[in-house]
Amino acid sequence: MGRDMAEKLTDRKRRSVVEAAVKEFQRRGFDNTSMDQIAATAGVSKRTVYNHFSGKEDLFAVIIERIAELADVIPEFEFESKKSAESQLRAIGDNIFAAIGEPEFQDLARVVLSRLMNAPHASGALEKTTNAITMQLTQWFADAKNAGMLNVPRPKVASSQFIGMLMEYEFWPRLIGVNKQVHQVSPKTYVRDCARVIVNAYGPES
């Protein structure tokens, strides 16, 4: 077996272990899952699992990293004075939806949130990922205010309000398997309405 093939096989085994950990953490919970169970689900030996990961905490850290990678696909955005605030917010919302609506993102989020319920101290690992989007959107609102396009007294609050509305449709209900009335409208229509609510609430004073 050539070196490249061996490396590819190693990568596949590592990926299968992570996928098995996600399945088992979802099924049994973090504390009730053993490395033996993860190895069995992955179809590899326990020794193989430990060749890649020192334990469950190590696997959990990799899951956090993967969530960060998926969140990184959201294109960076900056305020553009030549475009309307509503059209910019709609584009931002559509891009956030595209990331958090992915089945893999939802599966990983279930594992992370169930873990954080019993181990709040682990939330620090996720803070960097969640803060990045909020900080970027907060800056967008500050720039819109400075340009006179929106009257936003507290940009960070406006950022949390917009993200909160998005999460209410595409994240929280789906995370717990609930079909809400808002799902009777399409994602694009929902994002459009959210953007309009924000613009109406923070429109410049005449």
N, C-alpha and C positions, 0 to 999 in steps of 0.2 A: 504494500500500500504506500503510495507516494505521500510526501509531507502535506501537500495541499488537501488531499483526500482525508488524511488523518485529522487535520485541523477542522475540516468541514464536519466530520463525524463527531468530533468533540463538541463543536458548536451546537450541533443538533441535539446531542445528549443534554447539554446544559440547558438549552431552550425547552426540551421536554420536561426537565426537572422543574423549571420555573412554572411551566403550564400546569404540571401536576400539583405543585404547591398551591397555585391559585384555586384549582378545583377542590382540593382537600380543605383549604382554609375556608372556602365558601360553604362546603358541605358540613364540616365538623367544627369550624371555628379554629382560630389560631392555637389556643391553649390545648385543645383536645386532639390536635393533629400531631402525629409522630413522624419522624424522618423515615421510619419503616413504611408507613402508609404512603408517603410521598414517593418513595422508591418503587413501591408496587404499582402505583398509578402511572408512574413514568415508564415502567417496564425496564428498569435498570436495577443494578445491585445497589445495596446501601453504601458500599464502598465507592461506587461511582458518584453517588450523591455527595459524599463527603470529600471527594476529590475536587468538587466544584464549590461547595458551600460548607462553612464551618458549623452551621446550624440554622434553625428557623429564623433567628433574628437577621442572619445574613441574607436569607431568602427574602425576608420582608423588605430589607433595604433595597434589593434589586427590583422588587415590585414598585417601590416608591420611585426609583430611578426611571422605570419604564413609564410611569404616569407622567413624569416630568418630560420625557421624550415625546410622548403623545401630545402634551400641552404645547410643546415647542413648535408643533406644526402650525399653530395659529400665527398667521403672518403679523409681523410687527406693524403697528399703525401709528401715524402721526397726524396731528390736526392739519387740515388743508383749507386755507382761507377761501379758496375759489370754489369749494364744494359746499353744498348745504349741510347743516348739522345733521339733519334727518337722514340724508343719504349716507353720510359717513357712519352714523350709528347703526344703520341697517347693514352696512358691509361688515362692521365690527361684530355685530350680533350673529350674522350668517357664519362668519369664520369661527366664532366661539362654538356655535351649534355643531359645526362640522367636526370639531374635536371631541366635545364632551358627549356627543351622540353616538360615537363609535362603540360597538359592542365590547371590544377589548377594554376601552376606557371604563365602561360601566362595570365590567367584571372586576377589574383591578380596584376600582373605587369601593365596591362592596367589601372586598377583603380589607382594604385600608380602614374604612369607617368602622367595620365590626371590631377590628383590632384596637382602634382608638377609644372605643367605648370602655374597654377594660384596661387600657394602658394609655391614658391621656398624655403621658410624657413623650410618647412617640410622635406626637403631632408636630414637633419641631422639624422633623424630616420632611414634612409636607409643606411647611410654611413658605419656603422659598418659591415653590411652584405656584401656589395660590396667590402669593403677594405680587409676583411678577406681573400678572394680568391686571390686578387691581391698581397697582402703581402706574402702569402704562395708561390705563383708562382715566385715572385721576389726573394725570398730566394732560391728557386730551381735553378734559373738561376745563382745566385751568387755562389752557391755551385758547379754548373757545370763549371763555370769559374775557380774557385779555384782548381778544380780537373784537369783542362787542357782539359776538354772534349769539351767545347765551348769557343769561344772568344767573350765574351759579355761585351762591355765597359760600358753599362748602363743597368743593369738587370731590373730595373723598366720599362724602355722603352720597352725592349723585352717582358716583361710580358704583358704590355698593347697591344703590337702588336699581340701577340698570342690570347689573349682574344678577341681583336677586330675582328679578322678573324672568330673566333667561333661565336661571336654574330651576325656577318653579315649573317650567314647561319641559325642559329637555333633560334635567338631571334628577331632582329629588323624586318625582313620581315614578319614573322608570327604574330608579334604583331600588325601590321597594315593590315594584310590580303593580303599581296603581295606574289605572287609566282614568284620567281626569277630564272634566268637561272641556278644558282648554285644548285638549287634543283633537277636538272636532274641527279645529282650524289648522291649516297647514303651517309648518315651521316658518316659512317665509312671511306669511300673513301675520303670525304672532310677533315675529321680530319687527315687522313694519309697525305694528300697533304699539309695541314697547317703545320704539324710537319716537313715535309720534307723541306718546304720553310724556316722555322726557322733554321733548322740544316744547310742548305746550306748557309744561310745568315751569320750565326755565327759559322761556322765550325772553328776549330783551325787552326791557320796559320802554314803552312808547313815550 
